[in-house]
Amino acid sequence: LLGTVGLGRPVRPLDARARGMGGAAVVLHGGNLSAVNPASLARVFSSGIWLAYQPESRTLQGDAASGDTETASFPLFRMVLPMSPRWVAGAAFGSLLDRNWGVQFTDTLSLTARDVPFQETRTSDGGVNQFRLESGYIIAQGWTVGAAFQYFFGESRVKVIRVFDPDTLVADPLQPFASTTAIRTSGWGLTLGTEYQPTDDFIVGLVASWGSDLTVRDDSTGAEVKVGLPLGLDIGASLVLGADVLFAVAGGWTNWSSAEADLPDSGVEDTWRVGGGLEVRFLSSGDSWATSLRLGGSYEKLPFGLEGGSPWERALAFGLGTDFLGGRGRLDAAIEFGGRGDLDTNAVEESFTRYTFSAAVFTN
């Protein structure tokens, strides 16, 4: 249900490794494959391609509606190509805003002669995605920079089906009502990032992103609105605690309140997020293969308000991953248990179980 508010629910283009470590994807030792910091590309020394698949099951409790729903998406598809020992280019497709939701409720239509109960189902499929052209460059020993140009696009198809109770309209039944509306979005953005590694055991990174107006158009009515995309800042660090233990943390802020004038009824607020986790390598065979366990957690404020203000998302994550073929292949999986909103504060609460699976292949 939270995807119905404002422009939708923000979704970051993360791989399963980052998800298993609480979404800490600004910097990571051992290859940062999430499309967050373009400077991380400069640390990928082989051509490669990878993708992530993310199913999610949700249970909603609220004063107005309740129920279960399941969704699935591909939040990340990315490829890289080293152009020189210092310069790496890449392209990525990823998620930005999720508008997949469904709700069913009963109500009554008041006619002159009688009241007619009905059941109405509303569903939305789609959201806003991004296509990125990226580049990372090593400007000095231990220091990389990167940039990504983003094109935002997407379509949400909102379907409404209303079925009237036939028992109250035996003589003159009302036919079921159905309608479909397509909502299209487009815009562009720019992300700049940097990483600094003063020692082998420590990396720190910073990311800044901003964009143009996001054009939102209702195809059924021709109505169009432009929403200014916010400035976002992220900072993160990765620290090797031992030969087989890695700790990573990241935090961020996005100035969504700047869009309040464009979305006056959405209760738009700035978002804050923090997440981190541990990765422990417990099986390995030299440089041939290695398997790691991960544990993480995240806490994030969502931008678009409900009753009582904008809700928070919290999650506990577990992950498992393996590198094989001497680093040329990688498989990762993560599971997150979490919730969004609060029944007492927001009059709605959503619990979720989110799975993320990712695979990567690199050349020699």
DRENZALO-426439 format. One record per residue (C-alpha): residue number from 1; residue in one letter; z, x, y negated. Coordinates in nm, 2 decimals. Each point is the difference from the previous one (the first is absolute). Layout:
BEGIN
+-----+-----+--------+--------+--------+
!   n ! res !     pz !     px !     py !
+-----+-----+--------+--------+--------+
! NUM !   a !      Z !      X !      Y !
...
+-----+-----+--------+--------+--------+
***
This chain:
BEGIN
+-----+-----+--------+--------+--------+
!   n ! res !     pz !     px !     py !
+-----+-----+--------+--------+--------+
!   1 !   l !   0.00 !   0.00 !   0.00 !
!   2 !   l !   0.06 !   0.29 !  -0.24 !
!   3 !   g !  -0.38 !   0.06 !   0.00 !
!   4 !   t !  -0.04 !  -0.32 !  -0.19 !
!   5 !   v !   0.18 !   0.12 !  -0.31 !
!   6 !   g !  -0.19 !   0.17 !  -0.28 !
!   7 !   l !  -0.28 !   0.22 !   0.12 !
!   8 !   g !   0.16 !   0.05 !   0.35 !
!   9 !   r !   0.23 !   0.24 !   0.17 !
!  10 !   p !  -0.07 !   0.37 !  -0.06 !
!  11 !   v !  -0.11 !   0.20 !   0.31 !
!  12 !   r !  -0.02 !   0.38 !  -0.01 !
!  13 !   p !  -0.27 !   0.18 !   0.20 !
!  14 !   l !   0.24 !   0.19 !   0.24 !
!  15 !   d !  -0.05 !   0.14 !   0.34 !
!  16 !   a !   0.24 !  -0.05 !   0.29 !
!  17 !   r !   0.17 !   0.34 !  -0.05 !
!  18 !   a !   0.10 !  -0.09 !  -0.36 !
!  19 !   r !   0.11 !  -0.35 !   0.10 !
!  20 !   g !   0.23 !   0.15 !   0.27 !
!  21 !   m !   0.16 !   0.21 !  -0.27 !
!  22 !   g !   0.08 !  -0.28 !  -0.24 !
!  23 !   g !  -0.33 !   0.01 !  -0.20 !
!  24 !   a !   0.06 !   0.36 !  -0.12 !
!  25 !   a !  -0.37 !   0.08 !  -0.06 !
!  26 !   v !  -0.01 !   0.20 !  -0.33 !
!  27 !   v !   0.03 !   0.34 !   0.19 !
!  28 !   l !   0.04 !   0.08 !   0.37 !
!  29 !   h !   0.00 !   0.32 !   0.20 !
!  30 !   g !  -0.25 !   0.01 !   0.28 !
!  31 !   g !  -0.27 !  -0.21 !  -0.17 !
!  32 !   n !   0.04 !  -0.30 !  -0.23 !
!  33 !   l !  -0.26 !  -0.25 !   0.11 !
!  34 !   s !   0.10 !  -0.30 !  -0.21 !
!  35 !   a !  -0.21 !  -0.08 !  -0.31 !
!  36 !   v !   0.27 !   0.04 !  -0.26 !
!  37 !   n !  -0.02 !   0.36 !  -0.14 !
!  38 !   p !  -0.36 !   0.13 !  -0.02 !
!  39 !   a !   0.14 !   0.36 !  -0.04 !
!  40 !   s !   0.10 !  -0.02 !   0.37 !
!  41 !   l !  -0.37 !   0.02 !   0.09 !
!  42 !   a !   0.00 !   0.37 !  -0.09 !
!  43 !   r !   0.23 !   0.07 !   0.29 !
!  44 !   v !  -0.25 !  -0.15 !   0.25 !
!  45 !   f !  -0.20 !   0.30 !   0.12 !
!  46 !   s !  -0.23 !  -0.18 !   0.25 !
!  47 !   s !  -0.24 !  -0.29 !  -0.02 !
!  48 !   g !   0.16 !  -0.31 !   0.13 !
!  49 !   i !   0.01 !  -0.38 !   0.02 !
!  50 !   w !   0.29 !  -0.23 !   0.06 !
!  51 !   l !   0.10 !  -0.36 !  -0.03 !
!  52 !   a !   0.31 !  -0.23 !   0.03 !
!  53 !   y !   0.04 !  -0.35 !   0.14 !
!  54 !   q !   0.30 !  -0.21 !  -0.10 !
!  55 !   p !   0.10 !  -0.34 !   0.16 !
!  56 !   e !   0.30 !  -0.18 !  -0.14 !
!  57 !   s !   0.20 !  -0.30 !   0.11 !
!  58 !   r !   0.21 !  -0.19 !  -0.26 !
!  59 !   t !   0.27 !  -0.27 !   0.02 !
!  60 !   l !   0.06 !  -0.20 !  -0.32 !
!  61 !   q !   0.31 !  -0.19 !  -0.09 !
!  62 !   g !   0.02 !  -0.20 !  -0.33 !
!  63 !   d !   0.09 !  -0.32 !  -0.17 !
!  64 !   a !  -0.36 !  -0.10 !  -0.04 !
!  65 !   a !  -0.16 !   0.14 !   0.32 !
!  66 !   s !   0.07 !   0.18 !   0.32 !
!  67 !   g !  -0.19 !   0.13 !   0.30 !
!  68 !   d !  -0.16 !   0.29 !   0.18 !
!  69 !   t !  -0.33 !   0.18 !  -0.07 !
!  70 !   e !  -0.19 !   0.31 !   0.11 !
!  71 !   t !  -0.25 !   0.22 !  -0.18 !
!  72 !   a !  -0.19 !   0.32 !   0.07 !
!  73 !   s !  -0.19 !   0.24 !  -0.23 !
!  74 !   f !  -0.15 !   0.35 !  -0.02 !
!  75 !   p !   0.20 !   0.15 !  -0.29 !
!  76 !   l !  -0.17 !   0.34 !   0.01 !
!  77 !   f !  -0.33 !   0.16 !   0.10 !
!  78 !   r !  -0.06 !   0.35 !  -0.13 !
!  79 !   m !  -0.22 !   0.30 !   0.05 !
!  80 !   v !   0.00 !   0.35 !  -0.14 !
!  81 !   l !  -0.25 !   0.29 !  -0.03 !
!  82 !   p !   0.11 !   0.35 !  -0.11 !
!  83 !   m !  -0.26 !   0.13 !  -0.25 !
!  84 !   s !   0.15 !   0.35 !  -0.04 !
!  85 !   p !   0.32 !   0.18 !   0.09 !
!  86 !   r !   0.16 !  -0.15 !  -0.31 !
!  87 !   w !  -0.18 !  -0.34 !  -0.05 !
!  88 !   v !   0.01 !  -0.30 !   0.23 !
!  89 !   a !  -0.18 !  -0.33 !  -0.07 !
!  90 !   g !   0.07 !  -0.34 !   0.16 !
!  91 !   a !  -0.05 !  -0.37 !   0.00 !
!  92 !   a !   0.24 !  -0.28 !   0.10 !
!  93 !   f !   0.02 !  -0.37 !   0.04 !
!  94 !   g !   0.35 !  -0.16 !  -0.03 !
!  95 !   s !   0.21 !  -0.30 !  -0.08 !
!  96 !   l !   0.14 !  -0.09 !  -0.35 !
!  97 !   l !   0.12 !  -0.36 !   0.00 !
!  98 !   d !   0.05 !  -0.23 !   0.29 !
!  99 !   r !  -0.08 !  -0.37 !  -0.02 !
! 100 !   n !   0.02 !  -0.10 !   0.36 !
! 101 !   w !   0.23 !  -0.30 !   0.05 !
! 102 !   g !   0.02 !  -0.34 !   0.14 !
! 103 !   v !   0.23 !  -0.30 !  -0.05 !
! 104 !   q !   0.02 !  -0.35 !   0.14 !
! 105 !   f !   0.21 !  -0.29 !  -0.15 !
! 106 !   t !   0.02 !  -0.38 !   0.01 !
! 107 !   d !   0.01 !  -0.23 !  -0.31 !
! 108 !   t !  -0.09 !  -0.36 !  -0.10 !
! 109 !   l !  -0.29 !  -0.13 !  -0.21 !
! 110 !   s !   0.09 !  -0.30 !  -0.20 !
! 111 !   l !  -0.27 !  -0.27 !  -0.01 !
! 112 !   t !   0.00 !  -0.34 !  -0.17 !
! 113 !   a !   0.05 !  -0.18 !   0.33 !
! 114 !   r !   0.21 !   0.24 !   0.20 !
! 115 !   d !   0.13 !   0.36 !   0.04 !
! 116 !   v !  -0.20 !   0.22 !   0.24 !
! 117 !   p !   0.16 !   0.30 !   0.16 !
! 118 !   f !  -0.22 !   0.30 !   0.06 !
! 119 !   q !   0.02 !   0.36 !   0.13 !
! 120 !   e !  -0.16 !   0.27 !  -0.20 !
! 121 !   t !  -0.09 !   0.36 !   0.11 !
! 122 !   r !  -0.08 !   0.27 !  -0.26 !
! 123 !   t !  -0.12 !   0.34 !   0.11 !
! 124 !   s !  -0.13 !   0.31 !  -0.18 !
! 125 !   d !  -0.19 !   0.29 !   0.16 !
! 126 !   g !  -0.08 !   0.32 !  -0.19 !
! 127 !   g !   0.13 !   0.20 !  -0.29 !
! 128 !   v !  -0.09 !   0.29 !  -0.22 !
! 129 !   n !  -0.12 !   0.33 !   0.15 !
! 130 !   q !  -0.09 !   0.33 !  -0.15 !
! 131 !   f !  -0.28 !   0.26 !   0.06 !
! 132 !   r !   0.09 !   0.35 !  -0.10 !
! 133 !   l !  -0.21 !   0.31 !  -0.07 !
! 134 !   e !   0.25 !   0.29 !   0.01 !
! 135 !   s !   0.01 !   0.37 !  -0.05 !
! 136 !   g !   0.28 !   0.26 !   0.05 !
! 137 !   y !   0.00 !   0.36 !  -0.13 !
! 138 !   i !   0.22 !   0.31 !   0.05 !
! 139 !   i !   0.04 !   0.14 !  -0.35 !
! 140 !   a !   0.25 !   0.27 !   0.10 !
! 141 !   q !   0.21 !   0.12 !   0.29 !
! 142 !   g !   0.22 !  -0.30 !   0.09 !
! 143 !   w !  -0.14 !  -0.23 !  -0.27 !
! 144 !   t !  -0.25 !  -0.28 !   0.05 !
! 145 !   v !  -0.14 !  -0.27 !  -0.22 !
! 146 !   g !  -0.21 !  -0.31 !   0.08 !
! 147 !   a !  -0.17 !  -0.30 !  -0.14 !
! 148 !   a !  -0.13 !  -0.33 !   0.14 !
! 149 !   f !  -0.23 !  -0.26 !  -0.16 !
! 150 !   q !   0.08 !  -0.34 !   0.13 !
! 151 !   y !  -0.22 !  -0.32 !   0.01 !
! 152 !   f !   0.20 !  -0.31 !   0.06 !
! 153 !   f !  -0.16 !  -0.30 !   0.17 !
! 154 !   g !   0.08 !  -0.29 !   0.22 !
! 155 !   e !  -0.02 !  -0.37 !   0.08 !
! 156 !   s !   0.26 !  -0.25 !   0.10 !
! 157 !   r !  -0.11 !  -0.33 !   0.16 !
! 158 !   v !   0.25 !  -0.27 !  -0.05 !
! 159 !   k !  -0.04 !  -0.30 !   0.23 !
! 160 !   v !   0.18 !  -0.34 !  -0.03 !
! 161 !   i !   0.00 !  -0.26 !   0.27 !
! 162 !   r !   0.18 !  -0.33 !  -0.04 !
! 163 !   v !   0.03 !  -0.25 !   0.29 !
! 164 !   f !   0.14 !  -0.35 !  -0.06 !
! 165 !   d !   0.22 !  -0.19 !   0.24 !
! 166 !   p !  -0.23 !  -0.24 !   0.19 !
! 167 !   d !   0.29 !  -0.24 !   0.09 !
! 168 !   t !   0.04 !  -0.12 !  -0.36 !
! 169 !   l !  -0.38 !  -0.05 !  -0.06 !
! 170 !   v !  -0.12 !  -0.17 !   0.31 !
! 171 !   a !  -0.23 !  -0.25 !  -0.18 !
! 172 !   d !  -0.12 !   0.24 !  -0.27 !
! 173 !   p !   0.05 !   0.36 !   0.11 !
! 174 !   l !  -0.03 !   0.29 !  -0.25 !
! 175 !   q !  -0.22 !   0.29 !   0.12 !
! 176 !   p !   0.14 !   0.35 !   0.02 !
! 177 !   f !  -0.05 !   0.20 !  -0.31 !
! 178 !   a !  -0.11 !   0.37 !   0.00 !
! 179 !   s !  -0.09 !   0.25 !  -0.27 !
! 180 !   t !  -0.07 !   0.37 !  -0.02 !
! 181 !   t !   0.02 !   0.22 !  -0.30 !
! 182 !   a !  -0.11 !   0.36 !  -0.03 !
! 183 !   i !   0.19 !   0.23 !  -0.25 !
! 184 !   r !  -0.18 !   0.33 !  -0.07 !
! 185 !   t !   0.15 !   0.31 !  -0.17 !
! 186 !   s !  -0.15 !   0.32 !  -0.14 !
! 187 !   g !   0.12 !   0.30 !  -0.21 !
! 188 !   w !   0.04 !   0.37 !   0.01 !
! 189 !   g !   0.28 !   0.26 !  -0.02 !
! 190 !   l !   0.07 !   0.37 !  -0.01 !
! 191 !   t !   0.27 !   0.20 !   0.18 !
! 192 !   l !   0.11 !   0.36 !  -0.08 !
! 193 !   g !   0.23 !   0.20 !   0.22 !
! 194 !   t !   0.15 !   0.34 !   0.05 !
! 195 !   e !   0.20 !   0.19 !   0.26 !
! 196 !   y !   0.20 !   0.32 !  -0.04 !
! 197 !   q !   0.13 !   0.20 !   0.29 !
! 198 !   p !   0.23 !   0.28 !  -0.12 !
! 199 !   t !   0.11 !   0.09 !   0.36 !
! 200 !   d !  -0.13 !  -0.07 !   0.34 !
! 201 !   d !   0.28 !  -0.25 !   0.06 !
! 202 !   f !  -0.02 !  -0.21 !  -0.32 !
! 203 !   i !  -0.28 !  -0.21 !  -0.17 !
! 204 !   v !   0.04 !  -0.22 !  -0.30 !
! 205 !   g !  -0.27 !  -0.23 !  -0.14 !
! 206 !   l !  -0.07 !  -0.24 !  -0.28 !
! 207 !   v !  -0.26 !  -0.28 !  -0.03 !
! 208 !   a !  -0.11 !  -0.21 !  -0.30 !
! 209 !   s !  -0.24 !  -0.30 !   0.02 !
! 210 !   w !  -0.14 !  -0.26 !  -0.23 !
! 211 !   g !  -0.30 !  -0.23 !  -0.03 !
! 212 !   s !  -0.22 !  -0.23 !  -0.19 !
! 213 !   d !   0.03 !  -0.38 !  -0.02 !
! 214 !   l !  -0.02 !  -0.17 !   0.34 !
! 215 !   t !  -0.24 !  -0.29 !  -0.03 !
! 216 !   v !   0.11 !  -0.30 !   0.20 !
! 217 !   r !  -0.26 !  -0.28 !   0.04 !
! 218 !   d !   0.03 !  -0.34 !   0.16 !
! 219 !   d !  -0.35 !  -0.07 !   0.14 !
! 220 !   s !   0.06 !  -0.38 !   0.03 !
! 221 !   t !   0.08 !  -0.05 !  -0.37 !
! 222 !   g !  -0.15 !   0.31 !  -0.15 !
! 223 !   a !   0.33 !   0.08 !  -0.17 !
! 224 !   e !   0.07 !   0.36 !  -0.06 !
! 225 !   v !   0.30 !   0.20 !  -0.11 !
! 226 !   k !   0.04 !   0.37 !  -0.07 !
! 227 !   v !   0.33 !   0.17 !   0.11 !
! 228 !   g !   0.08 !   0.34 !  -0.13 !
! 229 !   l !   0.09 !   0.24 !   0.28 !
! 230 !   p !   0.32 !   0.19 !  -0.05 !
! 231 !   l !   0.10 !   0.36 !  -0.03 !
! 232 !   g !   0.16 !   0.14 !   0.31 !
! 233 !   l !   0.20 !   0.32 !   0.06 !
! 234 !   d !   0.12 !   0.14 !   0.34 !
! 235 !   i !   0.20 !   0.32 !   0.08 !
! 236 !   g !   0.08 !   0.13 !   0.34 !
! 237 !   a !   0.12 !   0.31 !   0.19 !
! 238 !   s !  -0.03 !   0.13 !   0.36 !
! 239 !   l !   0.26 !   0.24 !   0.13 !
! 240 !   v !   0.01 !   0.19 !   0.34 !
! 241 !   l !   0.36 !  -0.01 !   0.12 !
! 242 !   g !  -0.06 !   0.21 !   0.31 !
! 243 !   a !  -0.27 !   0.11 !   0.24 !
! 244 !   d !  -0.05 !  -0.36 !   0.13 !
! 245 !   v !   0.15 !  -0.22 !  -0.27 !
! 246 !   l !  -0.17 !  -0.13 !  -0.32 !
! 247 !   f !   0.15 !  -0.22 !  -0.27 !
! 248 !   a !  -0.22 !  -0.18 !  -0.26 !
! 249 !   v !   0.09 !  -0.23 !  -0.29 !
! 250 !   a !  -0.20 !  -0.18 !  -0.27 !
! 251 !   g !   0.06 !  -0.23 !  -0.29 !
! 252 !   g !  -0.22 !  -0.19 !  -0.24 !
! 253 !   w !  -0.02 !  -0.24 !  -0.30 !
! 254 !   t !  -0.29 !  -0.23 !  -0.10 !
! 255 !   n !  -0.02 !  -0.16 !  -0.34 !
! 256 !   w !  -0.10 !  -0.35 !   0.13 !
! 257 !   s !   0.18 !  -0.17 !  -0.29 !
! 258 !   s !  -0.29 !   0.11 !  -0.23 !
! 259 !   a !  -0.20 !  -0.28 !   0.17 !
! 260 !   e !   0.24 !  -0.27 !  -0.10 !
! 261 !   a !  -0.22 !  -0.12 !  -0.28 !
! 262 !   d !  -0.29 !  -0.04 !   0.24 !
! 263 !   l !   0.21 !  -0.17 !   0.27 !
! 264 !   p !   0.25 !  -0.20 !  -0.21 !
! 265 !   d !   0.12 !  -0.22 !   0.29 !
! 266 !   s !   0.05 !   0.27 !   0.26 !
! 267 !   g !   0.33 !   0.15 !  -0.12 !
! 268 !   v !  -0.15 !   0.35 !   0.01 !
! 269 !   e !   0.25 !   0.29 !   0.01 !
! 270 !   d !  -0.02 !   0.38 !   0.04 !
! 271 !   t !   0.02 !   0.12 !   0.35 !
! 272 !   w !   0.22 !   0.27 !   0.14 !
! 273 !   r !  -0.02 !   0.16 !   0.35 !
! 274 !   v !   0.18 !   0.27 !   0.19 !
! 275 !   g !  -0.04 !   0.11 !   0.36 !
! 276 !   g !   0.06 !   0.29 !   0.23 !
! 277 !   g !   0.04 !   0.11 !   0.35 !
! 278 !   l !   0.04 !   0.27 !   0.26 !
! 279 !   e !  -0.25 !   0.14 !   0.25 !
! 280 !   v !   0.12 !   0.18 !   0.31 !
! 281 !   r !  -0.23 !   0.19 !   0.23 !
! 282 !   f !   0.14 !  -0.03 !   0.35 !
! 283 !   l !  -0.29 !   0.10 !   0.23 !
! 284 !   s !  -0.27 !   0.26 !  -0.05 !
! 285 !   s !  -0.22 !   0.25 !   0.18 !
! 286 !   g !  -0.07 !   0.29 !  -0.24 !
! 287 !   d !  -0.28 !  -0.10 !  -0.23 !
! 288 !   s !  -0.17 !  -0.23 !   0.25 !
! 289 !   w !   0.20 !  -0.32 !  -0.05 !
! 290 !   a !   0.33 !  -0.13 !  -0.15 !
! 291 !   t !   0.18 !  -0.33 !   0.00 !
! 292 !   s !   0.24 !  -0.12 !  -0.27 !
! 293 !   l !   0.25 !  -0.28 !  -0.06 !
! 294 !   r !   0.05 !  -0.15 !  -0.34 !
! 295 !   l !   0.27 !  -0.21 !  -0.17 !
! 296 !   g !  -0.02 !  -0.13 !  -0.36 !
! 297 !   g !   0.09 !  -0.27 !  -0.24 !
! 298 !   s !  -0.14 !  -0.15 !  -0.32 !
! 299 !   y !   0.10 !  -0.23 !  -0.29 !
! 300 !   e !  -0.25 !  -0.15 !  -0.24 !
! 301 !   k !   0.00 !  -0.26 !  -0.28 !
! 302 !   l !  -0.31 !  -0.23 !   0.01 !
! 303 !   p !  -0.17 !  -0.08 !  -0.34 !
! 304 !   f !  -0.05 !  -0.37 !   0.00 !
! 305 !   g !   0.30 !  -0.23 !  -0.04 !
! 306 !   l !   0.15 !  -0.28 !   0.20 !
! 307 !   e !   0.29 !  -0.22 !  -0.09 !
! 308 !   g !   0.28 !   0.24 !  -0.10 !
! 309 !   g !  -0.24 !   0.29 !  -0.09 !
! 310 !   s !  -0.22 !   0.24 !   0.19 !
! 311 !   p !   0.10 !   0.05 !   0.36 !
! 312 !   w !   0.07 !   0.33 !   0.17 !
! 313 !   e !  -0.15 !   0.13 !   0.33 !
! 314 !   r !   0.22 !   0.22 !   0.23 !
! 315 !   a !  -0.10 !   0.15 !   0.33 !
! 316 !   l !   0.13 !   0.22 !   0.28 !
! 317 !   a !  -0.27 !   0.21 !   0.17 !
! 318 !   f !  -0.05 !   0.18 !   0.33 !
! 319 !   g !  -0.30 !   0.21 !   0.09 !
! 320 !   l !  -0.16 !   0.21 !   0.27 !
! 321 !   g !  -0.29 !   0.24 !  -0.03 !
! 322 !   t !  -0.18 !   0.27 !   0.18 !
! 323 !   d !  -0.24 !   0.28 !  -0.09 !
! 324 !   f !  -0.24 !   0.12 !   0.27 !
! 325 !   l !  -0.30 !   0.21 !   0.06 !
! 326 !   g !   0.15 !   0.27 !  -0.22 !
! 327 !   g !   0.03 !  -0.23 !  -0.30 !
! 328 !   r !  -0.35 !  -0.15 !   0.03 !
! 329 !   g !   0.14 !  -0.34 !   0.11 !
! 330 !   r !   0.29 !  -0.21 !  -0.12 !
! 331 !   l !   0.15 !  -0.33 !   0.11 !
! 332 !   d !   0.29 !  -0.17 !  -0.18 !
! 333 !   a !   0.19 !  -0.33 !   0.03 !
! 334 !   a !   0.27 !  -0.15 !  -0.21 !
! 335 !   i !   0.21 !  -0.32 !   0.01 !
! 336 !   e !   0.19 !  -0.14 !  -0.30 !
! 337 !   f !   0.26 !  -0.28 !   0.00 !
! 338 !   g !   0.07 !  -0.14 !  -0.34 !
! 339 !   g !   0.03 !  -0.29 !  -0.24 !
! 340 !   r !  -0.13 !  -0.12 !  -0.34 !
! 341 !   g !   0.19 !  -0.22 !  -0.24 !
! 342 !   d !   0.34 !  -0.15 !   0.03 !
! 343 !   l !   0.07 !  -0.36 !   0.10 !
! 344 !   d !   0.30 !  -0.04 !  -0.25 !
! 345 !   t !  -0.17 !   0.18 !  -0.29 !
! 346 !   n !  -0.37 !  -0.09 !   0.04 !
! 347 !   a !   0.02 !  -0.32 !   0.21 !
! 348 !   v !  -0.23 !   0.17 !   0.25 !
! 349 !   e !   0.04 !   0.28 !   0.25 !
! 350 !   e !  -0.26 !   0.16 !   0.22 !
! 351 !   s !   0.08 !   0.23 !   0.29 !
! 352 !   f !  -0.27 !   0.21 !   0.15 !
! 353 !   t !  -0.09 !   0.24 !   0.28 !
! 354 !   r !  -0.28 !   0.23 !  -0.10 !
! 355 !   y !  -0.19 !   0.23 !   0.23 !
! 356 !   t !  -0.23 !   0.28 !  -0.11 !
! 357 !   f !  -0.23 !   0.20 !   0.23 !
! 358 !   s !  -0.21 !   0.29 !  -0.13 !
! 359 !   a !  -0.24 !   0.25 !   0.16 !
! 360 !   a !  -0.16 !   0.31 !  -0.14 !
! 361 !   v !  -0.27 !   0.24 !   0.12 !
! 362 !   f !  -0.09 !   0.34 !  -0.15 !
! 363 !   t !  -0.26 !   0.26 !   0.07 !
! 364 !   n !   0.09 !   0.36 !   0.08 !
+-----+-----+--------+--------+--------+
***
